[in-house]
Amino acid sequence: MQQLLNKQPDIQSVKDGFDPAIIKALPVMEQLADRGRELEAQGLIQVEYGSSYAVAAMDHLLQKA
């Protein structure tokens, strides 16, 4: 049992466990989060502690559409 607890995960098996769509979406989420921080700095949105800048940015952009 102790051997199982101490075993480090194989990187390839961790990567294989993720859906490719999620991996492709990560850069988009990062860009949205960056845009959210910019919008907050401009005073256009307000992001509460623990909330997502990416979601707030997307909400703001959808309201503009």
C-alpha positions as CSV (number, residue, x, y, z in Angstrom):
1,M,0.0,0.0,0.0
2,Q,2.8,2.4,0.9
3,Q,4.3,1.9,-2.6
4,L,1.1,3.0,-4.2
5,L,1.0,6.1,-2.1
6,N,4.6,7.1,-2.9
7,K,4.3,6.4,-6.6
8,Q,4.7,9.5,-8.8
9,P,2.1,9.8,-11.6
10,D,3.4,9.2,-15.1
11,I,3.3,12.4,-17.0
12,Q,1.9,10.8,-20.2
13,S,-0.9,9.1,-18.3
14,V,-1.8,12.5,-16.7
15,K,-1.8,14.1,-20.2
16,D,-3.9,11.3,-21.6
17,G,-6.5,11.8,-18.9
18,F,-7.3,15.3,-20.2
19,D,-9.8,15.9,-23.0
20,P,-8.0,17.4,-26.0
21,A,-10.7,20.1,-26.1
22,I,-9.8,21.2,-22.6
23,I,-6.1,21.4,-23.5
24,K,-6.9,23.6,-26.5
25,A,-9.2,25.8,-24.5
26,L,-6.6,26.7,-21.8
27,P,-4.9,29.4,-23.9
28,V,-8.3,31.0,-24.6
29,M,-9.1,31.0,-20.9
30,E,-5.8,32.7,-20.2
31,Q,-6.4,35.3,-22.8
32,L,-9.9,36.0,-21.4
33,A,-8.5,36.3,-17.9
34,D,-5.9,38.8,-19.1
35,R,-8.7,40.8,-20.8
36,G,-10.7,40.6,-17.6
37,R,-7.9,42.1,-15.6
38,E,-7.6,44.9,-18.2
39,L,-11.3,45.6,-18.1
40,E,-11.2,45.7,-14.3
41,A,-8.3,48.1,-14.4
42,Q,-10.4,50.3,-16.7
43,G,-13.3,50.2,-14.3
44,L,-15.6,48.4,-16.8
45,I,-16.1,45.3,-14.7
46,Q,-15.9,44.4,-11.1
47,V,-14.6,40.9,-10.2
48,E,-15.3,39.6,-6.7
49,Y,-12.7,37.7,-4.7
50,G,-12.7,34.1,-5.9
51,S,-14.5,34.8,-9.1
52,S,-13.1,34.2,-12.5
53,Y,-11.7,37.1,-14.6
54,A,-12.3,35.0,-17.7
55,V,-16.0,34.5,-16.9
56,A,-16.4,38.2,-16.1
57,A,-14.7,39.2,-19.3
58,M,-16.9,36.8,-21.3
59,D,-20.0,38.2,-19.7
60,H,-18.9,41.7,-20.4
61,L,-18.1,40.9,-24.1
62,L,-21.5,39.1,-24.5
63,Q,-23.4,42.1,-23.2
64,K,-21.6,44.2,-25.8
65,A,-22.7,41.9,-28.6
